[in-house]
Amino acid sequence: MSVRTEKVGNLIKEEVGQLIERDYRTAEMGFMTVTKVSMSPDLRLARIYISILGDPKVKERTLFLLNEAKKDIRQFIGAKVRLKFTPEIAFFNDDTMDYVASIEELLRKTHEVDGGKPEAKDDDGE
């Protein structure tokens, strides 16, 4: 990723994050955070990754509603970010936190099975 695409992505992340915070907090949408924006090399496509708290139905509904509002969000980006072309946008669920939680759960279960005791080493370190 070039410096320019990274800067544009960070700017879009900041602006869309503020917009979502201000205008898209509703009871039917989960708690959302813009975690990353990945720009295409020609700056014509912005892949916006959203972390959504809630059960799978809430996550699916939230992504659906964001995709329904894509036109308005894209117009907002066009007004806030000065570029030759306003990029097309696409929303994606960032499931990193779900992945981290599942790894932590596996580690916790492994720790419980082991009894929480470290393995004993014999005198030669094995």
N, C-alpha and C positions, 0 to 999 in steps of 0.2 A: 504494500500500500504506500503510495507516495505521500509526501508531506501535505500536499494540497488536498488530496482526497480525505486524509485524516482530519485536517482542519475543518473542511466542509462538513464531514460527518459529525464531528464534535459540536459544531455550531447548530446543525439540525437537531442533534440529540438534546441540546440545551433548550432550544425553542419549542420542540415538540413536547418535551418533558413539562415545561411551564404551561403549555396549552392544555395538556391532559390534566395537569393539576388543577387548573382554573376552570375548564369547561366540560370535562368528561368524567367527573366524579358523580356517579349515580348509584342508586341502590342495586340496580341489576348488573352493574359492572364490578368486578373484583378490584382490590387495591392494586394499582399499576405503577410500575416504574420503568422508564426507558433505560435499558442497560447498555445498549450498543447501537450504533448506526454504521452500517457497512456500505460504502459508496462504490459504484462501478468505476472503473478507470476513467471513463468519459464523463462522469458526474451526472449521468442521465437516469440512474436508478439508485434509490436509497432503500436499503433493507433495514427496517427498524425492528429491533428486538425488544420485546416487552416482557418483563417479569410480572406475573399476575398471581396474587395470593388468592387461594380459594380451591374448591373442589374442581374436578375436570369439567363439569357442566358450566360452572362460572367462568372458567378459563375460555372454554369454547364460545360462550355467549359474548364475552368481552372482546375476543378477537373478531367475532362476527360484527359486532357493533362498531369497532374501530375501522374495519374494512368498509362498512357502510358509510362511514364518515370520511373516507379517504379523499374525496374531492375537496371537501372543506379544509381538511388538514393540509392538503397540497397547496391550496390557494393561500393559506396562512403562511406556509413556508415560502412561497413566492413573494409575499409581501415583506417578510422579515429578512430573508437571505438573498442578497444581490448576486445572482448568477445569470449567465447568458440564457440558460434553459432551466426551468424549474424541474427538478427530477421527479420521475414517477416514484411512488412510494409503495412499499409492500410491508405488511406487519407480520411478524413471526413471534411465536411464544418462545421465550428464553427459559428453558427448563433446567438451567444450571443449578438453581437452588433445590429443585426436586432431586436431581442427581446427587448433590452433596448430602441431602437428608437421607437418601437411600444408602449411600456409602457409610454414613455415620451409624445408621441402624444396623448394618451388617457388622461393623466394627464392634458395636455395643453387644450384639448377640455373640460374636466370637469371644469377646472378653468374658461374657457370662458363662459360656461353655467351658472356657479354660479355668474358670473359678477365680479369675482375676489375679492369678499368681504368675509371676514371670517364670520362664523356664529355668530350671537349675542347670548350672554349668559344672562340669567336673573340673578337676585340677588343671588339665591341659587346655582349658578354654573351649572345649567342645560340648 
